[in-house]
Amino acid sequence: MEASQRKAEVERQAAKRAQRSAEQLRANLQRRKAQVRARREGRADETDGLPASGSRTAPGETPDTD
């Protein structure tokens, strides 16, 4: 009986992971589509480079170190 409960738990966790993954993929697709639409309309992207980098300099520029 315990083995069947363990198997059911593993299957439940796998289903939750698959659902989270599908949600993340949908969100990523929506972001990419928004970027393409913005570029097509000539608007700038909402982010500068990688959001986690913390850098606000454009490519090729050097940061101010005053």
C-alpha positions in Angstrom: 0.0 0.0 0.0 2.8 2.4 0.8 4.5 1.9 -2.6 1.3 2.8 -4.4 1.0 6.0 -2.3 4.6 6.9 -3.1 4.0 6.3 -6.8 0.9 8.5 -6.7 2.8 11.3 -5.0 5.6 11.1 -7.5 3.1 11.3 -10.4 1.4 14.2 -8.7 4.7 16.1 -8.3 5.6 15.3 -12.0 2.2 16.7 -13.1 2.8 19.9 -11.0 6.2 20.4 -12.6 4.8 19.9 -16.0 2.1 22.4 -15.3 4.6 25.0 -14.0 6.9 24.4 -17.0 4.0 25.0 -19.4 3.0 28.2 -17.6 6.6 29.5 -17.8 6.8 28.6 -21.5 3.5 30.5 -22.2 4.7 33.5 -20.3 8.0 33.5 -22.2 6.2 33.2 -25.5 4.0 36.2 -24.6 7.0 38.3 -23.7 8.7 37.4 -26.9 5.6 38.2 -28.9 5.4 41.6 -27.2 9.0 42.3 -28.0 8.5 41.5 -31.7 5.4 43.7 -31.8 7.3 46.6 -30.1 10.2 46.3 -32.5 7.8 46.1 -35.5 6.2 49.4 -34.3 9.6 51.0 -33.8 9.3 51.2 -30.0 12.2 50.5 -27.7 12.3 47.3 -25.5 11.1 47.8 -22.0 14.4 46.4 -20.5 18.0 47.3 -21.1 20.0 44.1 -21.4 19.6 41.5 -18.7 17.4 42.7 -15.8 19.6 40.9 -13.3 22.8 42.5 -14.4 22.0 45.8 -12.7 23.9 47.7 -15.4 22.2 50.7 -17.0 24.8 51.4 -19.7 24.3 50.8 -23.4 26.5 48.3 -25.2 29.8 49.9 -26.0 29.5 52.6 -23.3 31.6 52.7 -20.2 29.9 53.3 -16.9 30.5 56.6 -15.1 32.9 56.2 -12.1 32.9 59.6 -10.5 
